[in-house]
Amino acid sequence: MEPVQSPPGIKSQLGSRAGLSGLVLAVRLTEDPNVFVSVLEAGSGNFHDENIDVPANLAQTWGNPNYDWSFFSTPQTAADRRPIFLPRGKGLGGSTLINVMELTRASSTEYDGFEILGNPGWNWNSFLKYFKKAQSFNFPPEDAELSGMQFDAAVHGTDGPLKKSFPHYIDNIVGPALQTSDMLGIKRNPDPSAGDNRGIFMATQAIDSDAVRSSAASAYYEPNKDRANLRILTGAKVTRLITEGGPSMDVRVLGVEYVQDGSTRTMNASREVILCAGSYQTPQILELSGIGNPSVLGKHGIPRVIDLSSVGENHQTYDSMQDPEVAERQKKLYHEQKTGLFSSVPSLFAFLPVEAIDNDNAIRDSARTLKVDDPNPAVQKTFKLQQDWIENELITWIDINFIDRYMPGPGIKFESGKAYMTINVMLNHPFNRGSVHIGSSDPLQNPTIELNALDNDVDLAILVQTFKLAQKFLTTGPLGALVEDPTREIKTDDNIKAFLRQSLGTSYHPVGTVCMLPKADGGCVDPNLKVYGTANLRVVDASVIPISLSAHTQATLYAIAEKAADIVKNEN
């Protein structure tokens, strides 16, 4: 088949895939009518249906092959040899079609950490500029103040494509949980988006004023889909980059090879290629193209194009609705009044520094002496920064979130006639480091994802103490009076550790596998997001984030993609 060409006489960029970053870039770059952008997306073009648009239907998409790649890790030794489920969005909009819609930001100190790691211009002030550019915040009614929220207009955008709102529905456990947190000495945070996310707060969400999910597809692509210089190909899975040059000279990417409708095709790029396939599939595509660690490439008979040993390394991660009668009442409430359980998602979070659970400094003392076995310089450098961060009271290390409905878990079965709530405890900056590599030269096979979860005592100790703090919420004050604690028999550290191993998962926020760091420090891309050793290949997705953040990643990714678009425009 003849390769697909871009129109003559027009500056051309080629993107892959049409997830969050890919769509932001495509729309921003095609604001110039002389720039032609083609975007290849392996999933479908569907980004509007009941499962996507209705916020509380998000669980219907997880594990569904129409929406989700449904990756799994290798069996994890510390999680009772279980493989861990790792959902990733599949289709126009990527994971913004299936995520939990929270729009949280990490602390200003963490964003300044990008620059400390060797990336000039990547700091809190830069991120704040692009946070605001991406978002349009529908400031909440006065009753938001009842939850302790008082938003600072100076840190929120008002005319960006992405719709951002305060929860349309405040569930029944919010008031008691806030009162209990007061009793436990946890302060309320009036606006965690302002650079300090410590405390308990109601998170803003990517939901519009009509209580419909705001995704990258609906916010960025849909209003601009008829641009003559923007082309989207769906059902087109990129299999490798077509390159010339190397290994002793800068490699130029001429285009991409992809599979569509069972046929292998190619598409040429006259300008540059921007890879936006995410933390799992971006390293896979690079390795299939001969860009990566020679030992990994050699195992699968892939000729080396660029020796870039850090590719795929430094991987880091962070109800009554079950009753049919209740569900029907809530659906009616949503469709008629745009409120109720279907209109929103749980949004009460407590982000806390390590000192909140480490009164005797035992955890921080252990962290100071913790050693990392991985010789990769990217792992070494980010690991050292985390050791500095664990001493910093401004950086939140744990996340406790409160959910007003049933979520499946070990030892808990839904019983009709009972109301449920769920508390999740999360570790924002785990010291474990995993990897993502090709397991085969077959591009249609999933990559091999190794988490190395709980491979150190510090991560486990933090989770044990966070679990104990969560138990206090279930036995203290107004919230404790409402619930029967199902973990009341789990008291000893050994019992808690066993429970954690049975229930361990991830926060579905993988980062770091093609990290933005100096090349000497094990980096894969430079501060302009250009892949080292290439003349015209960039990566723009979560894989470039060098270190895990105390935030749901989508707000940060919108800012990265917006900044990347300006970088490309300024260079061209």
C-alpha positions as CSV (number, residue, x, y, z in Angstrom):
1,M,0.0,0.0,0.0
2,E,1.2,3.5,-0.8
3,P,2.2,5.5,2.3
4,V,-0.2,8.3,3.3
5,Q,1.3,11.7,2.6
6,S,0.6,15.1,4.2
7,P,-0.6,17.9,1.9
8,P,2.3,19.6,0.0
9,G,3.4,23.1,1.0
10,I,2.0,22.8,4.5
11,K,4.0,22.4,7.7
12,S,3.2,18.9,9.0
13,Q,3.3,17.3,12.4
14,L,2.3,13.7,13.1
15,G,0.9,12.6,16.5
16,S,0.2,9.3,18.2
17,R,-2.2,8.8,20.1
18,A,-5.4,10.8,20.5
19,G,-5.4,10.7,24.3
20,L,-5.3,13.7,26.5
21,S,-1.9,15.1,25.3
22,G,-2.4,14.1,21.7
23,L,-5.6,16.0,21.4
24,V,-4.4,19.1,23.2
25,L,-1.4,19.3,21.0
26,A,-3.4,18.6,17.8
27,V,-5.9,21.4,18.6
28,R,-3.3,24.0,19.7
29,L,-0.9,23.4,16.8
30,T,-3.7,23.5,14.2
31,E,-4.7,27.0,15.4
32,D,-2.2,27.9,12.7
33,P,-4.0,27.0,9.4
34,N,-0.6,26.4,7.7
35,V,0.2,23.5,10.1
36,F,-1.3,20.1,9.2
37,V,-1.6,17.5,12.0
38,S,-2.5,13.9,11.6
39,V,-3.3,11.9,14.8
40,L,-3.4,8.1,14.9
41,E,-5.6,6.6,17.6
42,A,-5.8,2.8,18.2
43,G,-9.2,3.0,19.8
44,S,-12.6,4.1,18.5
45,G,-13.9,7.6,17.8
46,N,-16.7,7.3,20.3
47,F,-16.4,9.8,23.2
48,H,-20.1,10.3,24.0
49,D,-22.4,7.7,25.5
50,E,-24.0,7.0,28.9
51,N,-21.0,5.2,30.2
52,I,-18.6,8.1,29.4
53,D,-20.8,11.1,29.9
54,V,-22.6,10.2,33.2
55,P,-20.0,10.7,35.9
56,A,-21.0,7.8,38.2
57,N,-21.0,5.3,35.3
58,L,-17.2,5.3,35.0
59,A,-16.9,1.9,36.6
60,Q,-18.8,0.5,33.6
61,T,-15.9,1.3,31.4
62,W,-13.1,-0.4,33.4
63,G,-12.2,-3.7,32.0
64,N,-14.6,-3.2,29.0
65,P,-12.5,-3.6,25.8
66,N,-14.6,-0.9,24.1
67,Y,-13.1,1.7,26.4
68,D,-10.1,0.2,28.2
69,W,-6.8,-1.4,27.3
70,S,-7.1,-3.4,30.6
71,F,-3.4,-3.9,31.2
72,F,-2.2,-6.1,34.1
73,S,1.2,-6.1,35.8
74,T,3.3,-9.1,36.3
75,P,2.3,-11.1,39.4
76,Q,3.5,-9.1,42.4
77,T,5.3,-11.0,45.1
78,A,4.3,-8.5,47.9
79,A,0.6,-8.7,46.8
80,D,0.1,-12.4,47.3
81,R,1.4,-13.1,43.8
82,R,-1.5,-11.3,42.2
83,P,-1.2,-9.4,38.9
84,I,-2.5,-5.8,39.4
85,F,-5.2,-4.4,37.2
86,L,-4.0,-1.3,35.3
87,P,-6.8,0.3,33.3
88,R,-6.0,2.8,30.5
89,G,-8.4,4.6,28.3
90,K,-8.9,3.5,24.7
91,G,-10.4,5.9,22.2
92,L,-10.4,9.6,21.4
93,G,-9.6,11.3,24.7
94,G,-7.7,8.3,26.2
95,S,-8.0,7.9,29.9
96,T,-10.0,11.1,30.2
97,L,-12.9,9.0,29.0
98,I,-12.7,6.6,32.0
99,N,-10.9,8.3,34.8
100,V,-12.4,9.6,38.1
101,M,-12.4,13.2,36.8
102,E,-10.6,14.7,39.8
103,L,-8.7,17.9,39.0
104,T,-6.2,18.1,41.8
105,R,-2.7,19.7,41.8
106,A,0.4,18.8,43.7
107,S,2.3,21.3,45.9
108,S,4.3,24.1,44.3
109,T,7.4,22.5,45.8
110,E,6.8,19.3,43.8
111,Y,6.5,21.2,40.5
112,D,9.6,23.2,41.4
113,G,11.2,19.7,41.7
114,F,11.1,19.3,37.9
115,E,13.5,22.2,37.6
116,I,15.7,20.9,40.5
117,L,16.0,17.6,38.6
118,G,17.6,19.5,35.7
119,N,14.7,20.8,33.6
120,P,14.9,24.6,33.2
121,G,11.6,26.4,32.9
122,W,9.6,23.5,34.4
123,N,8.5,24.9,37.8
124,W,5.4,26.0,39.7
125,N,5.0,29.3,38.0
126,S,5.1,27.7,34.6
127,F,2.7,25.0,35.5
128,L,0.3,27.5,37.0
129,K,0.2,29.5,33.8
130,Y,-0.8,26.4,31.8
131,F,-3.2,25.0,34.5
132,K,-5.1,28.2,34.0
133,K,-4.9,28.2,30.2
134,A,-6.4,24.7,30.0
135,Q,-9.3,25.1,32.4
136,S,-12.5,27.0,32.7
137,F,-13.6,27.0,36.3
138,N,-17.3,27.3,37.1
139,F,-17.0,28.9,40.5
140,P,-19.3,27.2,43.0
141,P,-22.3,28.6,44.8
142,E,-22.0,30.0,48.3
143,D,-22.8,26.6,49.9
144,A,-19.3,25.4,49.0
145,E,-18.2,27.4,52.0
146,L,-20.1,25.0,54.2
147,S,-17.4,22.5,53.2
148,G,-14.7,24.9,54.1
149,M,-13.9,25.8,50.5
150,Q,-13.0,29.4,49.5
151,F,-11.5,29.4,46.0
152,D,-8.7,31.8,45.0
153,A,-9.7,33.2,41.6
154,A,-6.0,34.1,40.9
155,V,-5.1,30.4,40.5
156,H,-8.0,29.2,38.4
157,G,-8.6,29.7,34.6
158,T,-11.9,31.0,33.4
159,D,-11.8,30.6,29.6
160,G,-9.9,27.3,28.9
161,P,-11.4,24.4,27.0
162,L,-11.6,22.0,29.9
163,K,-14.7,22.5,32.1
164,K,-14.0,22.4,35.8
165,S,-16.6,22.4,38.5
166,F,-17.3,21.9,42.2
167,P,-19.2,18.7,42.9
168,H,-22.8,18.9,41.8
169,Y,-23.8,16.6,44.7
170,I,-22.3,16.6,48.2
171,D,-22.9,13.2,49.7
172,N,-24.1,12.3,53.2
173,I,-20.7,11.3,54.6
174,V,-19.0,14.7,53.8
175,G,-20.3,16.6,56.8
176,P,-19.6,13.8,59.4
177,A,-16.1,13.2,57.8
178,L,-15.2,16.8,58.0
179,Q,-16.3,17.1,61.6
180,T,-14.4,14.0,62.5
181,S,-11.2,15.3,60.7
182,D,-11.6,18.4,62.9
183,M,-11.5,16.2,66.0
184,L,-8.4,14.4,64.7
185,G,-6.6,17.7,64.1
186,I,-6.6,17.6,60.3
187,K,-7.1,21.1,59.0
188,R,-9.5,22.0,56.2
189,N,-7.8,23.4,53.0
190,P,-9.9,26.1,51.4
191,D,-8.2,25.8,48.0
192,P,-5.7,23.0,47.4
193,S,-5.0,24.2,43.8
194,A,-3.1,27.2,45.1
195,G,0.2,25.4,45.6
196,D,-0.4,23.9,49.1
197,N,-2.5,20.7,49.0
198,R,-2.2,19.8,52.7
199,G,-5.4,19.0,54.6
200,I,-8.9,17.8,53.9
201,F,-10.9,19.3,51.0
202,M,-13.5,18.8,48.4
203,A,-11.8,18.4,45.0
204,T,-12.8,20.1,41.8
205,Q,-13.7,17.8,38.9
206,A,-13.7,17.7,35.1
207,I,-17.5,17.9,34.9
208,D,-19.4,20.6,33.1
209,S,-22.3,22.7,34.3
210,D,-24.8,20.1,33.0
211,A,-23.1,17.3,35.1
212,V,-21.5,15.7,32.0
213,R,-17.9,14.5,31.9
214,S,-15.5,17.0,30.3
215,S,-12.9,14.9,28.5
216,A,-10.0,15.9,26.2
217,A,-12.2,14.8,23.3
218,S,-15.3,16.9,24.3
219,A,-13.3,19.9,25.5
220,Y,-10.6,20.2,22.9
221,Y,-11.4,18.1,19.9
222,E,-15.2,18.4,19.5
223,P,-15.3,22.2,19.0
224,N,-12.5,22.0,16.5
225,K,-13.2,18.7,14.7
226,D,-14.0,20.4,11.4
227,R,-10.7,22.1,10.9
228,A,-9.4,21.3,7.4
229,N,-5.8,20.9,8.8
230,L,-6.6,18.4,11.5
231,R,-7.0,14.7,10.6
232,I,-7.8,11.9,13.0
233,L,-7.5,8.3,12.1
234,T,-9.1,5.9,14.6
235,G,-8.6,2.1,14.8
236,A,-5.0,2.8,13.8
237,K,-2.5,1.2,16.2
238,V,1.1,2.5,15.8
239,T,3.6,-0.4,15.6
240,R,6.9,1.4,15.1
241,L,8.6,4.6,14.0
242,I,10.3,4.7,10.6
243,T,13.7,6.2,11.1
244,E,16.9,7.1,9.2
245,G,20.4,7.7,10.6
246,G,22.0,6.5,13.8
247,P,23.6,5.2,15.9
248,S,26.5,7.7,15.5
249,M,24.3,10.6,14.2
250,D,21.0,12.1,15.2
251,V,18.1,10.0,14.0
252,R,15.4,11.5,12.0
253,V,11.9,10.0,12.2
254,L,10.3,9.9,8.7
255,G,6.9,8.6,9.8
256,V,5.2,5.8,11.5
257,E,4.0,2.3,10.7
258,Y,0.6,1.3,11.9
259,V,-2.0,-1.4,11.7
260,Q,-5.6,-0.5,10.6
261,D,-8.3,-2.9,9.6
262,G,-5.8,-5.8,9.7
263,S,-3.4,-4.1,7.2
264,T,0.0,-2.6,7.9
265,R,0.3,0.9,6.6
266,T,2.7,3.8,6.8
267,M,2.3,7.6,7.2
268,N,5.0,10.1,6.5
269,A,5.8,13.2,8.4
270,S,7.4,16.2,6.8
271,R,8.2,18.0,10.0
272,E,8.2,16.0,13.2
273,V,6.5,13.2,15.1
274,I,5.1,13.6,18.6
275,L,4.5,10.4,20.6
276,C,1.7,10.6,23.1
277,A,1.0,6.9,23.8
278,G,1.2,7.0,27.6
279,S,3.5,5.5,30.3
280,Y,2.9,2.0,29.1
281,Q,2.7,2.2,25.3
282,T,5.2,5.0,24.6
283,P,8.2,3.0,25.8
284,Q,6.8,0.0,23.9
285,I,6.7,1.9,20.7
286,L,10.2,3.3,21.2
287,E,11.7,-0.1,21.9
288,L,9.9,-1.6,18.9
289,S,11.6,1.1,16.9
290,G,15.1,0.3,18.2
291,I,15.2,3.1,20.7
292,G,16.1,1.8,24.2
293,N,18.4,-0.5,26.1
294,P,20.4,-2.7,23.7
295,S,20.0,-5.7,26.0
296,V,16.2,-5.4,25.9
297,L,16.2,-4.9,22.1
298,G,18.6,-7.7,21.5
299,K,16.4,-10.2,23.4
300,H,13.7,-9.7,20.7
301,G,15.9,-9.3,17.6
302,I,15.3,-5.6,17.2
303,P,18.2,-3.7,15.6
304,R,19.6,-0.8,17.8
305,V,18.9,2.7,16.5
306,I,19.6,4.7,19.6
307,D,21.1,3.4,22.8
308,L,18.8,5.0,25.4
309,S,19.0,2.6,28.4
310,S,16.4,4.4,30.6
311,V,13.5,3.9,28.2
312,G,10.9,1.9,30.2
313,E,12.7,2.4,33.5
314,N,11.8,4.6,36.5
315,H,8.2,3.4,36.4
316,Q,6.2,4.9,39.4
317,T,2.5,4.7,40.3
318,Y,0.4,6.2,43.1
319,D,-22.9,1.5,48.3
320,S,-26.4,1.9,47.8
321,M,-25.9,2.2,44.1
322,Q,-25.8,-1.6,44.1
323,D,-29.5,-1.7,45.0
324,P,-31.5,-1.6,41.7
325,E,-34.3,0.5,43.3
326,V,-31.9,3.1,44.6
327,A,-30.1,3.2,41.3
328,E,-33.3,3.9,39.4
329,R,-34.2,6.8,41.7
330,Q,-30.7,8.2,41.3
331,K,-30.9,7.9,37.5
332,K,-34.2,9.8,37.5
333,L,-32.7,12.5,39.7
334,Y,-29.7,12.9,37.4
335,H,-31.7,13.1,34.1
336,E,-34.3,15.5,35.5
337,Q,-32.3,17.7,37.8
338,K,-28.6,17.0,37.0
339,T,-27.9,16.2,40.6
340,G,-27.6,13.1,42.9
341,L,-25.2,10.2,43.0
342,F,-24.9,9.9,39.2
343,S,-24.0,13.6,38.7
344,S,-20.7,13.5,40.5
345,V,-17.9,11.3,41.8
346,P,-16.5,11.0,45.4
347,S,-14.5,14.1,46.0
348,L,-13.5,14.3,49.7
349,F,-9.7,13.9,50.1
350,A,-7.2,14.3,52.9
351,F,-3.7,14.8,51.7
352,L,-1.2,14.7,54.5
353,P,2.6,14.8,55.1
354,V,4.4,11.9,56.6
355,E,4.6,13.7,60.0
356,A,0.8,13.1,60.4
357,I,1.5,9.4,60.8
358,D,5.1,9.3,62.0
359,N,5.1,10.8,65.5
360,D,8.3,9.1,66.6
361,N,10.2,9.8,63.3
362,A,10.7,6.0,62.7
363,I,9.5,6.1,59.1
364,R,11.6,9.2,58.2
365,D,14.7,7.7,59.9
366,S,14.3,4.5,57.8
367,A,13.8,6.5,54.6
368,R,17.1,8.4,55.2
369,T,19.1,5.1,55.1
370,L,17.0,3.4,52.4
371,K,19.1,2.1,49.5
372,V,18.0,1.6,46.0
373,D,19.4,-1.4,44.2
374,D,18.7,-0.1,40.7
375,P,21.9,1.4,39.1
376,N,19.9,3.4,36.6
377,P,20.9,7.1,37.2
378,A,17.3,8.3,36.7
379,V,16.1,6.0,39.5
380,Q,19.0,7.1,41.7
381,K,18.4,10.8,41.2
382,T,14.6,10.8,41.7
383,F,15.0,8.4,44.7
384,K,17.3,10.9,46.3
385,L,14.8,13.8,45.8
386,Q,12.1,11.7,47.4
387,Q,14.3,11.2,50.4
388,D,14.6,15.0,50.7
389,W,10.9,15.4,50.2
390,I,9.9,13.0,53.0
391,E,11.5,15.4,55.4
392,N,9.6,18.4,54.0
393,E,6.3,19.1,55.9
394,L,5.0,21.0,52.8
395,I,4.8,17.8,50.7
396,T,1.9,15.4,51.2
397,W,2.9,11.8,51.2
398,I,-0.5,10.1,51.9
399,D,-4.0,10.4,50.5
400,I,-7.1,9.2,52.3
401,N,-10.3,9.5,50.2
402,F,-13.9,9.0,51.3
403,I,-16.4,7.3,49.0
404,D,-20.1,7.3,49.7
405,R,-20.8,3.9,48.1
406,Y,-19.8,0.3,48.0
407,M,-16.6,-0.7,46.3
408,P,-15.6,-4.4,46.2
409,G,-12.8,-5.3,48.6
410,P,-11.4,-8.3,50.4
411,G,-13.8,-9.7,52.9
412,I,-16.7,-7.3,52.1
413,K,-19.7,-8.5,50.2
414,F,-22.6,-6.2,49.3
415,E,-25.8,-6.9,51.1
416,S,-29.1,-5.5,50.0
417,G,-30.7,-3.1,52.5
418,K,-27.4,-1.8,53.8
419,A,-25.7,1.5,53.0
420,Y,-22.0,1.5,52.4
421,M,-19.0,3.8,52.3
422,T,-15.4,3.1,51.3
423,I,-12.1,4.6,52.5
424,N,-9.1,4.3,50.2
425,V,-5.6,4.9,51.5
426,M,-2.9,5.8,49.0
427,L,0.8,6.4,49.0
428,N,1.7,9.4,46.8
429,H,5.5,8.9,46.6
430,P,6.4,5.2,46.8
431,F,10.0,4.3,46.8
432,N,9.5,1.3,44.7
433,R,10.6,1.5,41.0
434,G,9.3,-0.7,38.3
435,S,9.7,-1.0,34.5
436,V,7.7,-1.3,31.3
437,H,9.4,-3.2,28.4
438,I,8.4,-5.1,25.3
439,G,7.8,-8.8,26.1
440,S,7.8,-9.6,22.4
441,S,8.7,-8.2,19.0
442,D,5.0,-8.4,18.1
443,P,3.6,-4.9,18.4
444,L,0.1,-6.2,18.9
445,Q,1.1,-7.8,22.2
446,N,0.9,-5.9,25.5
447,P,4.1,-4.7,27.1
448,T,5.4,-6.3,30.3
449,I,4.7,-4.1,33.3
450,E,6.7,-4.7,36.5
451,L,5.7,-2.7,39.5
452,N,8.0,-4.1,42.2
453,A,5.3,-3.1,44.6
454,L,6.1,-2.9,48.3
455,D,9.7,-3.9,47.7
456,N,10.9,-1.9,50.6
457,D,10.0,-1.5,54.3
458,V,9.4,2.3,54.1
459,D,6.4,2.1,51.7
460,L,4.8,-0.7,53.7
461,A,5.3,1.2,57.0
462,I,3.7,4.3,55.6
463,L,0.6,2.3,54.4
464,V,0.3,0.5,57.8
465,Q,0.2,3.8,59.7
466,T,-2.1,5.4,57.1
467,F,-4.5,2.4,57.5
468,K,-4.5,3.1,61.3
469,L,-5.4,6.7,60.7
470,A,-8.2,5.7,58.4
471,Q,-9.5,3.3,61.1
472,K,-9.6,6.3,63.5
473,F,-12.1,8.0,61.1
474,L,-14.3,4.9,61.4
475,T,-14.3,4.9,65.2
476,T,-14.3,8.7,66.1
477,G,-16.9,11.4,66.2
478,P,-19.8,11.8,63.8
479,L,-18.4,9.6,61.1
480,G,-17.6,6.8,63.6
481,A,-21.2,7.0,64.9
482,L,-22.6,6.3,61.4
483,V,-20.6,3.2,60.4
484,E,-19.8,-0.3,61.5
485,D,-16.1,-0.7,61.0
486,P,-15.4,-3.9,59.0
487,T,-11.7,-3.7,59.9
488,R,-12.2,-3.7,63.6
489,E,-10.6,-7.1,64.0
490,I,-7.6,-6.0,62.0
491,K,-5.5,-4.6,64.8
492,T,-1.9,-5.9,64.8
493,D,0.7,-4.7,62.3
494,D,0.9,-8.2,60.9
495,N,-2.8,-8.4,60.3
496,I,-2.8,-5.0,58.6
497,K,0.1,-6.0,56.4
498,A,-1.7,-9.1,55.4
499,F,-4.9,-7.1,54.6
500,L,-2.8,-4.6,52.5
501,R,-1.2,-7.4,50.5
502,Q,-4.7,-8.8,49.7
503,S,-6.1,-5.4,48.7
504,L,-3.1,-3.7,47.1
505,G,-3.7,-1.9,43.8
506,T,-2.4,1.3,42.2
507,S,-3.9,4.8,41.8
508,Y,-3.8,4.3,38.0
509,H,-1.3,7.2,37.6
510,P,1.8,5.7,36.0
511,V,4.7,8.1,35.3
512,G,8.4,8.2,34.6
513,T,9.0,5.5,31.9
514,V,10.4,8.0,29.4
515,C,11.5,10.6,31.9
516,M,12.5,14.2,31.3
517,L,16.0,14.5,32.9
518,P,19.4,15.4,31.6
519,K,20.8,12.6,29.5
520,A,23.7,12.1,31.9
521,D,21.2,11.5,34.7
522,G,19.4,8.8,32.7
523,G,16.9,11.0,31.0
524,C,15.1,10.1,27.8
525,V,13.8,13.5,26.7
526,D,15.2,17.0,27.2
527,P,13.3,20.0,28.6
528,N,11.8,20.6,25.1
529,L,10.5,17.0,25.2
530,K,12.8,16.0,22.4
531,V,14.0,12.4,22.6
532,Y,17.8,12.3,23.0
533,G,19.6,11.3,19.8
534,T,16.8,12.3,17.5
535,A,16.2,15.4,15.3
536,N,12.5,15.5,15.2
537,L,10.9,13.1,17.8
538,R,9.1,14.3,20.9
539,V,7.3,12.6,23.7
540,V,4.4,14.4,25.4
541,D,2.5,12.3,27.9
542,A,2.7,11.1,31.5
543,S,5.8,9.0,30.8
544,V,8.0,12.2,30.8
545,I,7.0,13.1,34.4
546,P,10.2,12.2,36.2
547,I,8.8,11.7,39.7
548,S,5.4,10.8,41.2
549,L,3.3,13.7,42.4
550,S,0.7,14.0,45.2
551,A,-2.1,14.6,42.7
552,H,-4.4,12.9,40.2
553,T,-2.3,13.3,37.0
554,Q,-4.8,14.7,34.5
555,A,-4.6,18.4,35.5
556,T,-0.8,18.2,35.4
557,L,-0.9,16.5,32.0
558,Y,-3.2,19.2,30.5
559,A,-0.6,21.7,31.6
560,I,2.3,19.7,30.2
561,A,0.5,19.4,26.8
562,E,-0.3,23.1,26.7
563,K,3.3,24.0,27.5
564,A,4.5,21.5,24.9
565,A,2.3,23.1,22.2
566,D,3.9,26.5,22.9
567,I,7.4,24.9,22.8
568,V,6.7,23.4,19.3
569,K,5.2,26.6,18.0
570,N,8.2,28.7,19.3
571,E,10.7,26.3,17.6
572,N,8.9,26.3,14.3
